[in-house]
């Protein structure tokens, strides 16, 4: 009983530990996550990728089935028959007595020549497996892009939160300053109240910015299949974007058309249809198969003497070997229609390949336009922020010297905050767009 209790305790501990395996794996990553960390983790754990991998494994099974069709089969059978009235006896004569018979057989057949159908099926399955593998890579690429988009959104929200918290600090100092001035009779209660209202709005903006950041962290953590976003944070990139070069769409497409799995998958399917056509044409060719087997029987005749089971099994033992040839002469034009259908499927796949190339080129062109627009937006936003900062500093000096009222000051502050937010978004849009263009060329997606 003591040994059994130990076994039960061990099994219980194992089951309790199972749900924590993923959590332990997450906890093994200490500190903020880089984009590379997020992508690697998503590739290993994302459900969509796992589902696509199951489809690829099904293609592996299909290829294995095609290869094994060259092997001989082996089938065994046992049958029991009862005859009442006139029936066949073990001496191959007919009698009016009741009889029973038991038969055992073992047979095998092997394809000798199937019109090259087996070879064609293997080649077709190999190419379909390669296409399924590229489909899996395409899904991984899609997940990489989704992770990068979610990562950039987090970076943007982090920057906005910093801006909002900085503004809360500035407004708090202004409230303290005006409160002191009110005590000295240099500011009115209305000005203090107005500044406190501005501080309240700044705190509200900071609360909203923090909530937006939490939602963005949740979105990325779910994309990574993390159990919860608690303690999850990301690394802020330090990449210099001032000297980023944007290649032309044609140069990007020339690399992408050979590097992207979406194109390679369609090319493999197109090649597979060549073997599909050959497979259909093999229906015009004769087939040869070899078969063989062994068998024996046991008979009983009611009211008569019957040899023993062992003797009958020995005496009735038989073997056979056969070679069959089948020549197609006319099968209602089925072969012809199968060939035509396969040829039409290949033409459709050629169109599918061209459509995939056009879609890829359109994606690249759009990504390039977005990158150019983001570049211009970043440059103009940089200039706009510098102007807004200068205007804000001047207005702050006027306000502190009593030459501007609080309304003018808050308007200048709001313009400065808006310029900061615009620059933050423009910077990350530019960084992401430039990285996406490199990704289309077959490079790693980095920030």
N, C-alpha and C positions, 0 to 999 in steps of 0.2 A: 504493500500500500504506500509506503514511503517513497519507493522508486516511481510509482505511478503519479504521486503528487508532484514530484520533481518534474516529470515530463509535462504534466498539465501546466505547471508554472512556467516552464520554458516556452510552451506554445502560446500561452496568454501574453507573455512578455514580447514574443515575436509579433503577434497581431497588434499589440499596442504601439510597437515601434514603427510599423509600416506607415501610418499616416504622417509620421514626423520625418520620414526620409526626405521628402521634397523640401520641408521647412529647414531641415539641417543643411541641405544643399544650398538653399538661399542664404542661410546664415553664414555659410562658409565664405561668402563674398562679403568682406568687410569694407566699409567706406562707400563713397559715392561710386556710381556705375558710369563708366565711359560708354560712348556709343558702340564701340567694339564689343564691350561686355554685354550690352543689351542685345545686340544682334546675335552673338554667339549663343546666348541663353535662349533667345526666341527660336533659333533654328533647332535647338535640341528639345524644346518643350512645347512649341506651338501645336495646337490640335489640328489646324488645317494642314500643316506640313505632315503630321503623322497620318492623316487620312490619305493624302496624296501618296505617301510612301506605301500604304497598303495597296493602292492601285498598281504601283510599280511592282510590288511583290506578286500580285496576281499575274502580271505579264511574265515574271520569272517562271511561275508555275506553268503558264501556257507554253513557254519555250521548252520547259522540261518535258511536258506532255508530247510536244511535237518530236523531240529527239527520241523519246521512248517508244514512239510508234514503229520504230525499226525492229524492236524486240519481238520475239515470238510470244504468243499468249499460251496459257495453259488452263484448261477447264476440266473439272471432274464432275461426274454425275452419277446418281444412284436412282434407280426406278423400280417400282413394285407394281406388278400387274396381276389382276385376278380375272379368270374367265369362267363363265358359268354356261354349261351346255357344251355344244360342240366347239372345240378349241384346239390350238396347236400344242403338241407335246414336245418333250425334249428330243424325241427321235425324229422330229420334223414331220410327224403325221398328225392327223386330226382324229379326235375322239370326243365322245359325248360326255366324258367325265369332266368334273371341275378341275381346273388347273390354276397354278400360281407360278409366277416367275419373278426373279430378282436379278437385276442387271447392274453391273458396275462398269464405268468407262472413264478413260482419261485421254483427252485429246489436246492437240496443239496445232497452231498454224502460224506461219511466218510469211510476211510479204517478201516476195522475190523481186518483183518489179511493179511499181504502181504508177507508171507514167511520170516518174520524177516528182510525184505529188508530195512525198515525204520531204525530199530535199527542199522543194519550194516552200513548204510550210515552215520548215526550220528557219530558212533565210528570212521569211516574212516575220516570224515571231522574234527573231533577233533584232530586226529593225524596229518592230513595235516596242520591244523592251528599251531600246535606245531612246525612242521617242518618249516613252513614259518616264525615263530617267531625266530627260530634258524638261518634261512637264514638272517634275519634282523640283528641278532647279529654278524654273520660272516661279513656282509658288514661293520658294525661298527668297527669290529676288523681290517679289511683291511684299513679303513680310519685312525684308530689309528696308524697303522704301517706307512702309507704314511705321516701322520702328523709328526711322529717322525723322519722319514728320512729327510723330508724337514727342520725340526727344527735343526737336526744335521748339515745339509749342511750350514745353516745360521751360526751356531756356528763356523764351520770350516772357513767360509769366514770372519767372524768377527776377528778371530785370525790371519788370513793371512793379513787382512788389518792393524791390529796392528803392525805386523812384518814389513810390507811395510812402514808404517808411521815412525816407529822407524828407519828404514834404511835411509829414507829421512832426518831425523834429524841428523843422524850420518854423512851422506855424506855432508850435508850442513855445519856442523862443520869442516869437512875436507877441503872443498873448502875455507872456511874463513881462516883456518890455513895455507893452501898452498899459498893463496893470500898474507898473511902477510910475509911468508917466501920468496915469489918472490920479494916483495919490499925490503927485506933485502939481496937479492942475494943468498939465500940459496935453492931456488927451481927454476926450469926452467918454462918458459911459457908453454912448452909442458906438463909438469906434471900437471899444473893448468888446462889446457884444457882437459886433460884426466880425471881428477877428476870431472870437470864440466859435462863431458859426462856421467860419472858414476852417478852423481846426477840426470841428465836428465832421465836416465834409471830407477832409483829408483822412480822418480815421475811418470813415465809411469806405472811402476808396481803397484804403489799405486792407480793410476786412474783405472787400470784394476781390482784391488782387490775391490775397492769401487763399480764398476759396477757389478761385480760378486755378491757382497753382496746385491745390490739392486734387482738383478734378483732373488736371492734366497728368499728375503723378498716378492717379488711379487708372486712367486710360492706358498709360504705358505699362503699368504693372499687370493689367489684365491681358494686354497683348503678349506679355512675356509669360503668362500663365502663373504669375506669383499668387500666393494664397491671399495676401493682403498688402497694401502699400505702406504699412507702418515701417518707418525707418528707411524707406526707399528714397534715394536722392541721386542726382546725376552730377557729372563733372562739367564745369563750364569750360568750353574750348578756348584756347589762347591763340588760335590761328590768325595770322595776319591776312586781312582781306584787301589791303590797299593795292597790292600788285597782282591780284588774280587775273589770269588771262582766260578769255572765253574763246574756245576753238569754234570754227565755223560748223554749221549743221551738216554739211556734206562730209567733212572730215570725221565728225562724230558718227555719222551713219555708216561710213565705210568701215569703221571699226566695229560698230554695233551689229551690223548685219552678219558678221562672222562670230561675234562673241555672245550675243544674247540667246539664251536657251529657247525663247519662244520661236525664233527662226529655225534653229537647229531641229527642234521637235517636228516642225512641219516638213522640213527637208527629209528627215528620216521616214516620216509617213509617206511622202511621195515616192521614195525609193522602195518602200514596202509594197506599194501598189504594183510595181513592176513584177514582183514575185506573185502577187495576187493574180495578175493576168496570166502568168506562166502556169500557175496552179489551175486556173480555169481551163487553159488550153490542154492541160494534161488529161482532161476528160476525153479527148479524142484518141488517146493512146490505149493500147491493150494493157491488161494487168495479169500478172502471174503470181500465184501464191502456192506455197507448199504446206501440206497438212499431214498429220500422222496421229496415230492413237492406239490405245490398247483397250481391251474390254473382255468381260466374261459374264456368264449368266448361271443362275441356279433355278431349276424347274422342280415343281412338285405336282404329281398327278394323283388325285384322290382315288382310293381303292386299288392302287397299283404299287409295285415296288419302285422306290426311287433311290438312285445312287446317293451317296453321302454328299454333304455340302462340299467337303474338301475335294472329293473326286470330281464333282461337276465343275467346281471352280477351275480345276486343273485342265479337265478335258475340253471345256468350252472356251478356254482362253484364246484370244485372237489379237492380231496386230494388223495395222493398215498404214500405208503411206500413199499420199495422193498429190498430184501436181495438176493445178487447174489454170486454164487460160481463158480470159474473158476479153472478147473483142467488141467494142462498141460499134454498132452499125447504124442504128437510128434510135434516138431516145427523145423524140418529140421536140427536137431543136433546143433541148435544155442546155447542152454544152455551149451552143452558139450564143444563147442569150446570157449565159453566165460570163462568157468572154466579153460580150458587149457591155454588160453591167459593170464588170471590172474596169474596162477601158473608160467608161463614163465616170466612174469613181476616181480614177486617176486624173482625168481632166478637172474634176471638181477640186481635187487636192491641189492641183497646180494653181487654180484660182485662189484657193485658201492660202497657199504660200504667198502669192502676190498680194493678197489682202493683208496678210500679216506684215509684210514688208512695208506696205503703204501706211498701215497703222503705226508701225515703229517709226517711220520717217516723220509722220505727223506728230507723234509724241515728242520726238527729238526737236522738231521745229518749234513746237509750243514751249518746250523746256528752254530752248535757246532764247525765244522772245521774252519769256519770263525772267531769264537770267539778265538779259540786257536791260529790261525795265527795272529789275531790282538793283542793278548796278547804278543806273541813273538816279533811281529813287534814293539810294544810299548816299550818293554824292550830293544831291540837292538837299537831303535831310541833314547832312553834316553842315552844310552852309547855313541852312535854316536854323539849326540849333545854335550855331555860333552867333547868329544875329539875335536870336531870342535871348540867349544868355547875356549878351551885351546890353540889350534893352532892359532885361530884368535887373542887372546890376545897377544901371543908371536910375531906374525907377526906385530900386531899393534905397539908393543914396538920397534921392529926392524925398522919398517917404520918411526916412529917418531924420531928414533936415526940415521936415514940415512943409515941403514944397509940392507934395502930391498927397492926395487923400487915399484912404484905404481902398476905395473902389478901384481907382487906377492901379494901385499896387496889386490887388488880387487879379485884375485882368491881365497884367503883365506876367504875374506868376503862372496863371492858367495857360497862357501862350507858351511859356517856357516848358511847363510840364507836358503839354501836347507835343511840342517839338522833340522832347526827350523820348516820349513814347513812340513817336513816328520813326525816329532814328533807330531805336531798339528793334522794332519790327523790320525796318528796311535792312538792317545789318544781318539779321538772321535769315531773312528771305534771300538776300544776296549770297550768303554763305551756303545755304541749302541748295539754291539753284545751281551754283557753280559745282558743288559736289555731285549733284544729280547728273550733270553733263559728263563728268568723269566716270560716273557709274555706268552710263550708257556705253562708254568705251571699253568696259570690261574691268575697270579698276574697283578697288574696295570703296565702299561708301563711308566716308570719313567727314568729320567737321573740324 
